[in-house]
Amino acid sequence: MQELPPDALSEQLQGDDDDPLVLDIRHQEDFEEWHIPGSINVDVYDELVDDPKQASEALSELPRDEQIVTVCTAGVVSQTATELLEEQGYDAVTLADGMNGWSRVHRYAEVPTDLDGTIVQVARPGKGCLSHVLVSDGEAAVFDPSHYLDEYDVILDEYEAELVGVFDTHAHADHISGAADLADRHGVPYYLHPKDALALDATPLEDGRSVTVGHLDIEVIHTPGHSEGSVSFDVEGAALLTGDTLFHESVGRVELGVEAGIEESDVAGNAATLYESLQRLLGRPDDAVVLPAHDPGSPEPPVTATLAEVKERNEDLERDREEFVEELASDVPDHPPNFERVKRTNVGQEAVPADELAELELGPNNCAAE
């Protein structure tokens, strides 16, 4: 029985050839919460665990002219599905490490800008996370990196750039930040606003501060609301890295820090604060490229929109202050999995063993307000 590495599946799904049939055998509710785009669900998980022969009939109805890639959470039960399919004459393989493995996949592409430099967007399709690498005149800065540090070293090597700083827009709630470790690996500053660096040794970001990378100046804009230490970065008026403050079609949710027990503010107060933060961003140049830290789907980089386009598409920006606060304070979506521990880890209040990180952040990001 063969296993297919997650990166190989990612390449197949991006290619021009016929895609394989991705078969997710998890429970329907798990599939609906989080799955590989384009995959189908045949809920035979319990049958495969209890008596695999009971799953044979359901699996025999699959098309026979496509390669089938079986998927579960960790790539264990799906191996049984692959064995059954092979016995029935199917061309089947198992996605190695299942959704755990899919969560590790990173893709990257350049962002079109008018900058005297390059922005590379790094996407995790299994998490909906977006991070960015700014390169100018042989220097580089990384924003909102995952804890898979080698992914960023590959980009630094490709662009022959020396890392000079690592930035987090805020203390994330859906994934473990790799920013502090990446900065330590390269011996450069780790930048985070003091309101989110509760128990971390980070170089403080303050509103109005400017940090230079190569020929480019990065202006820090304190944009609290999603978290008390949320910041956005204006790169020469041409790019806005907005973290979880402003997405292309939504805004950041406002209750995660409160419910994680690390903020003393209330949800309605956070919503009002976020409203004011957004007004500061909306005054920036309309042709600036908005680069958030998440995309709700399975992002294919580069995911971009100008500020003018965001103003047209984002219904949250059309609300007046009263309606905005009422909507965000009352309509609370599902939380990211383990968000309390993830948030506490990213502010430095909890240490998680390296071998537990992948499991802790497994699942969808759910950081948008709606």
MOZILIN-V450957 format. One record per helix or strand. SS is the DSSP state (@ for helix, = for strand). FROM is the first residue (numbers start at 0). TO is the last residue. If there is no record, write none. Layout:
BEGIN
ss=SS from=FROM to=TO
ss=SS from=FROM to=TO
END
This chain:
BEGIN
ss== from=2 to=3
ss=@ from=5 to=13
ss== from=20 to=23
ss=@ from=27 to=32
ss== from=39 to=40
ss=@ from=44 to=49
ss=@ from=51 to=58
ss== from=67 to=70
ss=@ from=76 to=86
ss== from=91 to=94
ss=@ from=97 to=103
ss== from=106 to=110
ss== from=117 to=123
ss== from=128 to=135
ss== from=138 to=142
ss== from=145 to=145
ss=@ from=149 to=157
ss== from=161 to=166
ss== from=176 to=176
ss=@ from=178 to=185
ss== from=188 to=192
ss== from=202 to=204
ss== from=209 to=212
ss== from=215 to=221
ss== from=230 to=234
ss== from=238 to=242
ss== from=245 to=245
ss== from=250 to=251
ss=@ from=255 to=258
ss=@ from=266 to=281
ss== from=288 to=291
ss== from=293 to=293
ss== from=304 to=305
ss=@ from=306 to=312
ss=@ from=314 to=317
ss=@ from=320 to=329
ss=@ from=338 to=345
ss=@ from=353 to=359
ss== from=367 to=367
END
